[in-house]
Amino acid sequence: MKFVTRTVLAAVLVSGFAATGVAGPLEDADAAFERGDYEGALQSYRLLAEKGEALAQIRVGGVYADGKGVTRDYSEAVKWFRKAADQGNARAQFNLGTMYEHGQGVPQDYAEAAKWQRLAAAQGHAGAQFNLGVMSAEGRGMARDDAEAMKWFLLAGRQGYAAAQFTLALRYAKGQGVAKNEAEAVSWARLAASQGHVQAQYSLGIMYANGSGVAKSDAEATNWYRLAAEQGHALAQSSLGLRFASGDGVPRDLVQALMWLNLAAAHGDAKSINDRDLLAAKMTPAQVAEAGERTREWRQSTNAPR
């Protein structure tokens, strides 16, 4: 079975903008930030950060990392993340490790990245655990070790981290760092897919289509392809289009089929383009026109690129 096998390192910086339910200076600053008063929010965050408030330090770092209301400045972001990380804040340690991973505001240093990710992971930070899994699997900042990678992926996956769950699905499907177990692969893929992880949804569709680790079901395959297709996944759109064309797991509908193949072809995939053209040649001009109109309506409803 074919899967998307490239695991992307979690690199989204966590600025910490989360409501605590308790009114105070930090929450007032958060409210200002949410309504777009970035200058006022930064001023308030900085006052608190300079007093040693770790969450405020993370927020100042996040503002500079994201360039919200200020010129993006990774060096300034690193400065504030480090202040909070030195206080033992796991979120800041994760952010700082990510900055070292990508060489943002500091020279790229995988060993230093691993150090900070490990500190955050030891406190249960799921993103850091996932990152350590990726670094162990790829041998960045540490010796390559599939067993160590599995350990971290499992810790993050059990916390509900979707990227780790999908990675576990791939590893169980391939027998990478663990005994091959297609049923276990399905279980992890389902957990990630249920959180909206688009690659997991597409992969789960493949699993049901092929009967890999689960009873074959055209209806289930179509359902998961549809969920991924609605998120703009090109291969899922192509697979869904072909199913509407053949009537596998869904009533046959050539107009719907061509709509999905139009969307898939727009990504530039050669097979999707060929499948689209072959299908369109078998349809009436009225059907082709209707499919084109549905394609335009779908793009407008989702703000998808044309």
Summary of the structure (lengths in Angstrom):
residues: 306
radius of gyration: 23.1
end to end distance: 30.6
largest distance: 71.2
contacts: 1096
relative contact order: 0.06
helix: 67%
strand: 0%
